[in-house]
Amino acid sequence: MYLTSNSGINLLDTLNISQQFIKTENTYMPSNINFQFNGNVLGFKFEGYYVGVYSNYNLHPNFPKNYFTGEILKITKAVNKKDSLFWLNNRPIPLTKEESRDYVRKDSIAALKVSKHYLDSLERENNKFGIVKAAITGYTINNRYAQKYYSFDPIYRSIFYNTVEGFALKYGVTYVKRLQDSRYYSIRPEVRYGFSNKTLTGNISANYYYNPVKRANISISGGSGIYDLNDLGTMSLLGNSINSLLFETNFSKFYKKEFANIGTTRELTNGLQASLTADYARHTNLENSTTFKIKDLKGETFTSNNPFTPDTETPLFPTYKSLAITASLNYTIDQQYITRPDGKFYQGSKYPVINLTYKKGIKGLFNSDVDYDLVSLEVSQNRISAGLWGYSSFVVGAGKFINNNTVYYPEAKHFRGNNSLLGLPNLRKFLFLDFYLFSTDRQYLEAHFEHNFSGLLTNKVPLLRKLKLEELVGVNYLSQPVKRNYTEFYFGLQRLIFKATYGFAYDGNRRVNHGFRLYYGF
């Protein structure tokens, strides 16, 4: 089979696939397969090939019970330590002269790249300070020989504005130390200061990734910070800054949190990941401290920091303390994976992922004021193949506060709303739902579905097919005591990391909103 870019394939210009079969008993089985390809990405050309050889067929195997696991490939630590005699005896296709020279060259380069002299010279060049690095990409200091890395946040992401803090600065540094067997630990201090409310906060977090095969880690953090009232996030700091300064619209609402928490996660068995977190915090309500804007727009005005009383600054909740324990189990049915020396890598499953979470707010202990129990269940699956008709993805989640004696707003169940034209794509995100107004301390049901036709229609239009656009349709649904049967329908086009949709929102049978939404990123 020979395909070119006219076939609608992304990234590749040509792809040539050939297979040969051999008769084994009364059937034909693959004996070898060959892929040859080349392409061009942003002016960078590449080409390559892959050859697979199959032999020693056994058409009547007798596997013992529990022989098969989810592991489909294992790469051992000694994979790069085999000598030429091993490959001569085990490789079905001898290396070409070009490949042999390439392996010798790579062995020499590999030896050089771990030498202290080479790494020191490399770090002297890479670690040079630059204005562009500091402002845009972030400045890094690497010591590869000692396996130590420092990463400084880019300045453009650290300066922002909101009506609670005014112009503000949030800056952090991440330190990573890599250990043997792909283990590592990281430490990150972070400070934040608002020039209008004159509030300084700071915190430090640490994470120890101690078993990559079991995907196991332990984390601890503490300090203080300014956080979004919706714990799932609303807008980026940059996006909220632009809307506030240029359009006099302060979408994001904030509160102060002083906290200490500890958590751990580990794979219990294949496909079953468990996590446990304990969080102790003191929550403080905040108010707007400034109304500065670049241009005063007629008919527009800032709203208060309480989303339920936009015209007046009233406390959304009293200052309170909370101690909460969260336990969750995440299970993928028939999970397949690849084991490598640097970790365990899950492959896409043809079955859904099930996530069960229990969160307990403990009253009285350490003067904690909260008292609630939340149980939630989510089932999701990405890229369910429909052949030539593309693929589908879905998420269905439900939960209930089986005890809601004392639930302050930050402890409620929040949803991923959207009040802006531009944002990051997320299947769990609504198109028009308000960021804050429909969080709940009772029961809820939400569902999201999207189908991507992978160019089924646009590829049939002669000129339009060159754009390699992908058509998509979707629906979002939410039902909870305050907002029952809220539904969104949308359709749109996608190209790589860019997506444009037009949607309609219905509250029951009544249409309440419609319009465009633009997305970028993965």
ChimeraX attribute file (.defattr): number of C-alpha atoms within 10 A of each C-alpha:
attribute: neighborCount
match mode: 1-to-1
recipient: residues
	/A:1	8
	/A:2	11
	/A:3	15
	/A:4	16
	/A:5	15
	/A:6	13
	/A:7	14
	/A:8	18
	/A:9	13
	/A:10	15
	/A:11	12
	/A:12	18
	/A:13	20
	/A:14	17
	/A:15	18
	/A:16	14
	/A:17	14
	/A:18	12
	/A:19	13
	/A:20	12
	/A:21	13
	/A:22	13
	/A:23	10
	/A:24	13
	/A:25	10
	/A:26	6
	/A:27	9
	/A:28	11
	/A:29	16
	/A:30	16
	/A:31	16
	/A:32	15
	/A:33	15
	/A:34	14
	/A:35	15
	/A:36	15
	/A:37	18
	/A:38	16
	/A:39	18
	/A:40	13
	/A:41	11
	/A:42	6
	/A:43	7
	/A:44	7
	/A:45	11
	/A:46	12
	/A:47	13
	/A:48	9
	/A:49	12
	/A:50	10
	/A:51	12
	/A:52	13
	/A:53	13
	/A:54	13
	/A:55	11
	/A:56	7
	/A:57	12
	/A:58	9
	/A:59	10
	/A:60	6
	/A:61	7
	/A:62	8
	/A:63	8
	/A:64	7
	/A:65	6
	/A:66	6
	/A:67	7
	/A:68	9
	/A:69	11
	/A:70	14
	/A:71	16
	/A:72	11
	/A:73	11
	/A:74	12
	/A:75	12
	/A:76	11
	/A:77	11
	/A:78	8
	/A:79	9
	/A:80	9
	/A:81	8
	/A:82	9
	/A:83	8
	/A:84	10
	/A:85	9
	/A:86	10
	/A:87	13
	/A:88	12
	/A:89	9
	/A:90	10
	/A:91	11
	/A:92	12
	/A:93	11
	/A:94	12
	/A:95	14
	/A:96	9
	/A:97	9
	/A:98	8
	/A:99	11
	/A:100	13
	/A:101	12
	/A:102	13
	/A:103	13
	/A:104	11
	/A:105	11
	/A:106	12
	/A:107	13
	/A:108	11
	/A:109	11
	/A:110	11
	/A:111	10
	/A:112	13
	/A:113	15
	/A:114	12
	/A:115	11
	/A:116	13
	/A:117	11
	/A:118	13
	/A:119	17
	/A:120	15
	/A:121	10
	/A:122	15
	/A:123	15
	/A:124	12
	/A:125	9
	/A:126	13
	/A:127	13
	/A:128	11
	/A:129	12
	/A:130	10
	/A:131	11
	/A:132	12
	/A:133	16
	/A:134	16
	/A:135	15
	/A:136	13
	/A:137	15
	/A:138	18
	/A:139	23
	/A:140	21
	/A:141	17
	/A:142	21
	/A:143	17
	/A:144	17
	/A:145	15
	/A:146	12
	/A:147	13
	/A:148	16
	/A:149	16
	/A:150	17
	/A:151	16
	/A:152	18
	/A:153	21
	/A:154	20
	/A:155	19
	/A:156	13
	/A:157	17
	/A:158	16
	/A:159	16
	/A:160	20
	/A:161	25
	/A:162	30
	/A:163	30
	/A:164	25
	/A:165	24
	/A:166	22
	/A:167	18
	/A:168	20
	/A:169	18
	/A:170	21
	/A:171	17
	/A:172	17
	/A:173	18
	/A:174	18
	/A:175	18
	/A:176	19
	/A:177	17
	/A:178	16
	/A:179	14
	/A:180	9
	/A:181	14
	/A:182	14
	/A:183	18
	/A:184	19
	/A:185	17
	/A:186	18
	/A:187	18
	/A:188	18
	/A:189	17
	/A:190	18
	/A:191	17
	/A:192	21
	/A:193	20
	/A:194	21
	/A:195	16
	/A:196	17
	/A:197	18
	/A:198	11
	/A:199	14
	/A:200	16
	/A:201	17
	/A:202	18
	/A:203	18
	/A:204	18
	/A:205	18
	/A:206	18
	/A:207	19
	/A:208	18
	/A:209	20
	/A:210	19
	/A:211	18
	/A:212	21
	/A:213	19
	/A:214	17
	/A:215	16
	/A:216	19
	/A:217	20
	/A:218	18
	/A:219	18
	/A:220	18
	/A:221	19
	/A:222	19
	/A:223	18
	/A:224	22
	/A:225	20
	/A:226	24
	/A:227	15
	/A:228	15
	/A:229	24
	/A:230	23
	/A:231	14
	/A:232	12
	/A:233	15
	/A:234	25
	/A:235	21
	/A:236	14
	/A:237	16
	/A:238	16
	/A:239	18
	/A:240	21
	/A:241	25
	/A:242	19
	/A:243	19
	/A:244	24
	/A:245	19
	/A:246	13
	/A:247	17
	/A:248	24
	/A:249	20
	/A:250	23
	/A:251	24
	/A:252	27
	/A:253	26
	/A:254	21
	/A:255	20
	/A:256	20
	/A:257	20
	/A:258	18
	/A:259	19
	/A:260	19
	/A:261	18
	/A:262	18
	/A:263	18
	/A:264	18
	/A:265	20
	/A:266	19
	/A:267	20
	/A:268	14
	/A:269	10
	/A:270	18
	/A:271	18
	/A:272	17
	/A:273	19
	/A:274	20
	/A:275	19
	/A:276	18
	/A:277	18
	/A:278	17
	/A:279	18
	/A:280	20
	/A:281	20
	/A:282	17
	/A:283	21
	/A:284	18
	/A:285	18
	/A:286	23
	/A:287	20
	/A:288	20
	/A:289	18
	/A:290	15
	/A:291	16
	/A:292	16
	/A:293	22
	/A:294	11
	/A:295	11
	/A:296	13
	/A:297	12
	/A:298	7
	/A:299	6
	/A:300	10
	/A:301	16
	/A:302	19
	/A:303	21
	/A:304	21
	/A:305	28
	/A:306	22
	/A:307	20
	/A:308	14
	/A:309	13
	/A:310	12
	/A:311	13
	/A:312	13
	/A:313	16
	/A:314	16
	/A:315	14
	/A:316	19
	/A:317	16
	/A:318	11
	/A:319	15
	/A:320	15
	/A:321	20
	/A:322	24
	/A:323	24
	/A:324	21
	/A:325	18
	/A:326	17
	/A:327	18
	/A:328	19
	/A:329	18
	/A:330	18
	/A:331	20
	/A:332	22
	/A:333	14
	/A:334	14
	/A:335	20
	/A:336	19
	/A:337	20
	/A:338	16
	/A:339	17
	/A:340	16
	/A:341	15
	/A:342	16
	/A:343	16
	/A:344	17
	/A:345	15
	/A:346	16
	/A:347	13
	/A:348	15
	/A:349	17
	/A:350	16
	/A:351	14
	/A:352	21
	/A:353	19
	/A:354	18
	/A:355	19
	/A:356	17
	/A:357	18
	/A:358	17
	/A:359	20
	/A:360	19
	/A:361	26
	/A:362	19
	/A:363	18
	/A:364	13
	/A:365	11
	/A:366	11
	/A:367	12
	/A:368	18
	/A:369	19
	/A:370	23
	/A:371	19
	/A:372	21
	/A:373	22
	/A:374	22
	/A:375	18
	/A:376	19
	/A:377	18
	/A:378	19
	/A:379	18
	/A:380	18
	/A:381	19
	/A:382	19
	/A:383	16
	/A:384	18
	/A:385	14
	/A:386	12
	/A:387	9
	/A:388	10
	/A:389	14
	/A:390	18
	/A:391	17
	/A:392	19
	/A:393	18
	/A:394	21
	/A:395	19
	/A:396	18
	/A:397	19
	/A:398	17
	/A:399	21
	/A:400	19
	/A:401	22
	/A:402	13
	/A:403	16
	/A:404	17
	/A:405	14
	/A:406	16
	/A:407	22
	/A:408	20
	/A:409	17
	/A:410	17
	/A:411	21
	/A:412	20
	/A:413	22
	/A:414	20
	/A:415	24
	/A:416	21
	/A:417	23
	/A:418	20
	/A:419	17
	/A:420	18
	/A:421	12
	/A:422	15
	/A:423	18
	/A:424	15
	/A:425	16
	/A:426	11
	/A:427	17
	/A:428	18
	/A:429	16
	/A:430	23
	/A:431	28
	/A:432	24
	/A:433	20
	/A:434	18
	/A:435	24
	/A:436	22
	/A:437	14
	/A:438	19
	/A:439	22
	/A:440	21
	/A:441	26
	/A:442	18
	/A:443	17
	/A:444	21
	/A:445	18
	/A:446	20
	/A:447	21
	/A:448	21
	/A:449	20
	/A:450	21
	/A:451	21
	/A:452	24
	/A:453	21
	/A:454	22
	/A:455	24
	/A:456	15
	/A:457	14
	/A:458	19
	/A:459	19
	/A:460	10
	/A:461	10
	/A:462	8
	/A:463	9
	/A:464	13
	/A:465	18
	/A:466	14
	/A:467	12
	/A:468	20
	/A:469	22
	/A:470	21
	/A:471	22
	/A:472	22
	/A:473	18
	/A:474	20
	/A:475	21
	/A:476	23
	/A:477	19
	/A:478	22
	/A:479	19
	/A:480	20
	/A:481	12
	/A:482	12
	/A:483	15
	/A:484	14
	/A:485	17
	/A:486	20
	/A:487	24
	/A:488	24
	/A:489	19
	/A:490	20
	/A:491	18
	/A:492	19
	/A:493	19
	/A:494	20
	/A:495	16
	/A:496	12
	/A:497	11
	/A:498	14
	/A:499	20
	/A:500	17
	/A:501	20
	/A:502	16
	/A:503	19
	/A:504	18
	/A:505	24
	/A:506	17
	/A:507	16
	/A:508	13
	/A:509	10
	/A:510	10
	/A:511	13
	/A:512	13
	/A:513	14
	/A:514	16
	/A:515	13
	/A:516	17
	/A:517	21
	/A:518	17
	/A:519	17
	/A:520	15
	/A:521	11
	/A:522	9
